[in-house]
Amino acid sequence: MSKEKILVAMSGGVDSSVTAALLKKEGFEVIGVSMKIWDEKEEVISNSNSHSCYGPGEKEDIEDAKKVAEFLKIPFFVLDLRKEYKEIVLEYVYKEYNSGRTPNPCVLCNRVLKLNLLLEKAKELGINFSRVATGHYVRSEFDSEKKRYILLKAKDKNKDQSYFLYSLSQEQLKRCIFPLGNHKKEEVRTLAEKFNLPVKGKRESQDFFSEGLSLLFKNKTSPGKIVDKKGNVLGEHKGIQFYTIGQRKGLGIAIGKPLYVIRIEKEKNLIVVGEKEDLLDDKLLATNLNWVSIENPEKPIEVEAKIRYLHKEAKATVFPQENGTAFVKFEKPQSAITPGQAVVFYNGDILLGGGTINRKNNESY
């Protein structure tokens, strides 16, 4: 009987390398693949020693992935997705920041590139596989009663990455494996040592290339005014693209008390600042909804909601609307609800679904 072929998305880091090693140990026929998304023609100086998923450190990361594949004696391929990444992910990031919103490129990249276009390109090149594995800390299982795949938080709640996968479809979950979902990060580090992987001591990467914002908006910024809630001018901003709701640092304002970005007004090219309490709100509008583990609810549903990756879940009620959007009302006010970010709904460990925050500035619903 032939072994099942599993395609492993390898980033050159510890997590995806251990993923490949675990699957090979379990008897699968493992094939490694890396995405090439960084355009080497871009001239950028990174201020960080840590590599990110998009940045000039990609060449070294791909070399690391290749070393791991050679060590494990598995086939390895590098697939060029630079064009697709630029047209889909970078264009999305550019438009969102240019509109005064804060995008979440990881959500889009996982759904459209890593777990869709990457697989299509692999098949076009004749790479045969039945399922794909990633190094995400998340769990997935089939619920025979509901007849659907459900997405669950990882065993390691401090590393759980389910938030970034809320937009996956049932078809995508059906062909995905997440071997690290039942492991804690310390265990994965120990496994890397045990397997003696070439990357066993490698530092973790960052999610996105911070210097990339300057690259995206090179010579395309429009400086403007920073004002308080009454419209008094307090300073100047370098372009709304470089600011986000809740931001405190980098404002260049000193008035004797902390100030935060509470609103971004694209039409007037204004950054509005206020005090910490001005960031509180108990409601938002969610669009582009995707219900992963349950059917689309038709009635209000109580959830625990996260408004960003590192946000602590908060009790809320989701009110589905006929147009496919939903109002979300929190039991207690939340700080810095940010348009463009993802709001993700949970019931305990089960990720129910999520959407994009599309809150209008200081308007009631």
C-alpha positions in Angstrom: 0.0 0.0 0.0 1.5 3.4 -1.0 2.0 6.1 1.5 -0.2 9.2 1.6 1.6 12.2 0.1 1.5 15.3 2.2 2.6 18.7 1.0 4.2 20.7 3.8 4.4 24.5 3.5 7.9 25.2 4.8 9.0 28.7 5.8 12.5 27.8 7.0 11.5 28.2 10.7 11.3 25.7 13.5 7.6 25.2 13.5 7.1 24.1 9.8 10.4 22.1 10.0 9.1 20.1 13.0 5.8 19.7 11.1 7.6 18.0 8.2 9.7 15.9 10.6 6.7 14.7 12.6 4.8 13.7 9.4 7.7 11.8 8.0 8.1 10.0 11.3 4.4 9.0 11.2 5.0 7.3 7.9 3.7 9.8 5.4 5.5 10.6 2.1 6.4 14.3 2.7 7.0 16.9 0.1 8.4 20.3 1.1 7.4 23.5 -0.6 8.3 27.2 0.0 6.6 30.3 -1.4 8.8 33.0 -3.0 7.0 36.3 -2.5 9.8 38.9 -1.9 10.9 40.9 -4.9 14.7 41.1 -4.6 14.7 44.2 -6.8 13.3 46.2 -3.9 16.0 48.1 -2.1 15.2 48.2 1.6 17.3 48.3 4.8 15.7 46.4 7.6 16.1 47.6 11.2 15.2 44.2 12.6 17.4 41.2 13.3 14.3 39.0 13.0 13.0 37.8 9.7 9.4 38.3 8.7 7.2 36.4 6.3 7.6 39.2 3.7 11.1 40.8 3.6 14.7 40.6 2.5 15.4 37.7 4.8 13.4 35.4 2.5 16.4 34.1 0.6 18.0 32.9 3.8 14.7 31.4 5.1 14.3 29.4 1.8 17.9 28.2 2.1 17.1 27.0 5.7 14.0 25.2 4.4 16.1 23.5 1.7 18.6 22.4 4.3 15.9 20.9 6.5 14.4 19.1 3.4 17.8 17.7 2.5 18.3 16.6 6.2 15.0 14.8 6.2 15.6 13.4 2.7 12.4 14.7 1.3 11.7 16.5 -2.1 11.7 20.3 -1.9 10.3 22.9 -4.3 10.3 26.7 -4.4 7.2 28.2 -6.1 7.3 31.7 -7.3 4.2 33.6 -6.1 5.7 37.1 -6.3 3.3 38.4 -8.9 0.2 36.9 -7.0 1.4 38.3 -3.7 1.9 41.8 -5.1 -1.4 41.8 -6.9 -3.5 40.3 -4.1 -1.9 40.9 -0.7 0.2 44.0 -1.2 -2.5 45.7 -3.2 -5.0 44.9 -0.4 -2.6 46.3 2.2 -2.0 49.4 0.1 -5.7 50.2 -0.4 -6.6 49.5 3.3 -3.9 51.7 4.8 -4.6 54.4 2.1 -8.3 54.4 3.3 -7.4 55.0 6.9 -7.9 51.3 7.9 -5.6 48.7 9.4 -5.4 45.6 7.3 -4.6 42.0 8.3 -2.5 40.5 5.5 -2.0 37.2 7.3 -5.7 36.3 7.1 -5.8 37.0 3.3 -2.4 35.3 2.6 -3.4 32.1 4.4 -6.7 31.8 2.6 -5.8 32.9 -0.9 -2.1 32.2 -1.3 -0.8 29.6 1.1 -3.9 27.3 1.1 -5.1 28.0 -2.4 -2.8 29.4 -5.1 0.3 27.7 -3.7 -1.5 24.3 -4.0 -2.8 25.1 -7.5 0.7 26.0 -8.7 2.1 22.8 -7.1 -0.4 20.7 -9.0 0.3 22.6 -12.3 4.0 21.6 -11.9 3.0 17.9 -11.5 3.6 17.7 -7.7 1.1 15.0 -6.5 -0.3 15.2 -3.0 -3.6 14.5 -1.2 -3.4 17.0 1.7 -1.4 20.0 2.9 0.2 20.6 6.3 1.3 23.9 7.9 3.1 24.8 11.1 0.1 26.7 12.5 -0.8 26.2 16.1 -4.4 25.3 15.6 -6.6 22.1 15.6 -9.2 20.9 13.1 -11.5 17.9 13.3 -14.5 16.5 11.5 -17.8 16.6 13.4 -19.8 13.6 12.2 -23.0 15.0 13.8 -22.7 18.4 12.1 -21.2 16.8 9.0 -18.6 19.6 8.8 -15.0 20.4 9.8 -14.6 22.5 12.9 -11.6 24.7 13.7 -10.4 24.7 17.3 -7.8 26.6 19.4 -4.4 25.0 19.8 -3.4 23.2 23.0 -0.9 26.0 23.6 -3.2 29.0 24.2 -0.3 31.4 24.2 0.6 30.3 20.7 -2.9 29.7 19.3 -3.1 31.0 15.7 -6.7 30.1 14.9 -7.5 33.8 14.7 -5.6 34.0 11.4 -7.5 31.1 9.9 -11.1 32.1 10.5 -11.7 32.7 6.8 -10.9 29.2 5.6 -13.6 27.2 3.8 -14.8 23.7 4.5 -13.0 22.5 1.4 -9.8 24.0 2.6 -10.1 22.5 6.1 -10.9 19.1 4.6 -7.4 19.0 3.0 -5.4 20.6 5.8 -3.4 19.0 8.6 -2.1 21.0 11.6 0.3 18.6 13.4 1.4 21.3 16.0 -2.1 21.9 17.3 -1.7 19.4 20.1 1.8 20.5 21.1 3.1 23.3 23.2 5.8 25.6 21.9 8.3 24.2 24.4 7.6 20.7 23.1 8.1 21.8 19.5 11.5 23.3 20.5 12.4 20.0 22.2 11.4 18.0 19.1 13.6 20.2 16.9 16.5 19.4 19.2 15.5 15.7 19.3 15.3 15.5 15.5 18.6 17.5 15.4 17.1 19.8 12.7 19.4 22.4 11.1 17.1 25.2 12.3 16.7 24.0 15.9 18.1 27.2 17.4 16.5 29.6 15.0 14.6 32.6 16.3 10.9 33.1 15.5 10.0 35.3 12.6 7.7 38.3 12.6 4.3 38.3 10.9 4.8 41.1 8.4 7.6 43.3 7.2 7.3 46.6 9.1 9.7 48.5 6.8 7.4 47.4 4.0 5.0 50.2 4.7 7.6 52.8 3.8 8.2 50.8 0.7 4.6 50.6 -0.3 4.0 54.3 0.2 7.3 55.6 -1.1 6.7 59.0 -2.6 2.9 58.5 -2.2 2.2 60.1 1.1 0.1 63.2 1.9 1.2 64.9 5.2 -1.6 66.5 7.2 -2.8 67.7 10.5 -3.1 66.0 13.9 -6.0 67.5 15.8 -7.9 66.9 19.1 -11.6 66.1 19.3 -12.4 69.9 19.1 -10.4 70.3 15.9 -7.5 72.1 17.5 -4.3 71.5 15.6 -1.6 69.8 17.8 0.9 68.7 15.1 1.5 67.2 11.7 1.3 63.6 10.5 3.4 62.1 7.7 0.5 60.3 6.0 -2.5 58.5 7.4 -1.1 55.2 6.1 1.4 55.2 9.0 -1.2 55.4 11.8 -3.7 53.1 13.4 -6.4 53.3 16.1 -5.0 53.2 19.6 -1.5 54.3 18.5 0.4 56.3 21.1 4.0 56.3 20.0 5.4 58.3 17.1 2.8 61.1 17.2 5.4 63.8 18.0 3.1 65.6 20.4 3.9 66.5 24.0 1.1 68.2 26.0 1.8 66.7 29.4 -0.5 63.7 29.1 -0.7 60.5 26.9 -2.6 60.9 23.6 -3.9 58.1 21.3 -5.1 58.0 17.8 -8.9 57.7 18.2 -10.0 58.4 14.6 -8.6 58.6 11.1 -10.5 60.9 8.7 -9.4 60.1 5.2 -11.5 62.7 3.5 -10.1 65.5 5.6 -6.6 63.9 5.8 -6.8 64.2 9.6 -5.5 62.1 12.5 -7.7 62.7 15.5 -6.2 62.1 18.9 -7.8 61.8 22.4 -7.3 60.2 25.8 -7.4 56.5 26.6 -11.1 56.5 27.6 -11.9 57.9 24.1 -10.9 54.6 22.6 -13.7 52.7 24.4 -16.7 51.4 22.4 -19.1 48.5 22.9 -20.2 47.8 19.3 -18.9 47.3 15.8 -20.2 46.3 12.4 -18.7 43.1 10.9 -18.6 42.5 7.1 -17.2 39.7 4.9 -18.4 37.1 7.4 -17.3 33.5 7.3 -18.8 30.9 9.6 -16.4 28.1 9.9 -17.6 25.6 12.5 -21.4 26.3 12.3 -24.0 27.1 9.7 -24.7 30.8 9.2 -26.8 31.9 12.2 -30.1 33.5 11.5 -30.7 34.6 15.1 -28.6 36.5 17.6 -25.8 34.3 19.0 -23.7 34.8 22.2 -19.9 34.5 21.6 -16.5 35.4 22.9 -15.0 37.8 20.5 -11.4 38.9 19.7 -10.9 42.2 17.9 -7.2 41.6 17.2 -4.8 38.7 17.6 -3.4 39.7 21.0 -6.8 40.9 22.3 -8.3 39.1 25.2 -11.7 37.5 24.2 -14.7 39.4 25.5 -18.3 38.4 25.8 -20.5 39.7 23.0 -23.7 39.1 21.1 -23.7 38.8 17.3 -26.8 40.1 15.5 -26.8 38.7 11.9 -28.3 41.1 9.3 -30.1 40.1 6.1 -27.3 41.7 3.9 -24.7 39.2 5.2 -23.2 41.6 7.8 -23.6 41.5 11.5 -23.7 43.9 14.4 -21.6 42.9 17.4 -22.5 44.3 20.8 -20.0 43.7 23.7 -21.0 43.1 27.3 -18.3 45.6 28.3 -16.7 48.4 26.2 -13.5 47.4 24.3 -10.5 49.5 23.6 -9.3 50.5 20.1 -11.8 48.7 17.9 -10.0 49.1 14.6 -11.6 49.2 11.1 -9.9 46.7 8.7 -8.9 44.3 11.5 -10.6 40.9 11.9 -13.2 40.2 14.6 -13.3 36.5 15.4 -16.0 34.6 17.3 -15.4 31.7 19.7 -17.4 29.3 21.9 -14.8 27.9 24.2 -12.1 26.3 22.1 -14.3 26.3 19.0 -13.8 29.0 16.4 -17.3 29.8 15.1 -16.4 32.3 12.5 -15.4 35.9 11.9 -15.4 38.9 9.7 -13.8 42.3 9.0 -14.4 45.2 11.3 -16.1 47.9 9.3 -17.0 50.4 12.0 -17.9 53.9 11.1 -16.1 56.6 13.1 -18.1 57.4 16.2 -21.4 56.7 14.6 -24.1 54.7 16.4 -25.6 51.6 14.7 
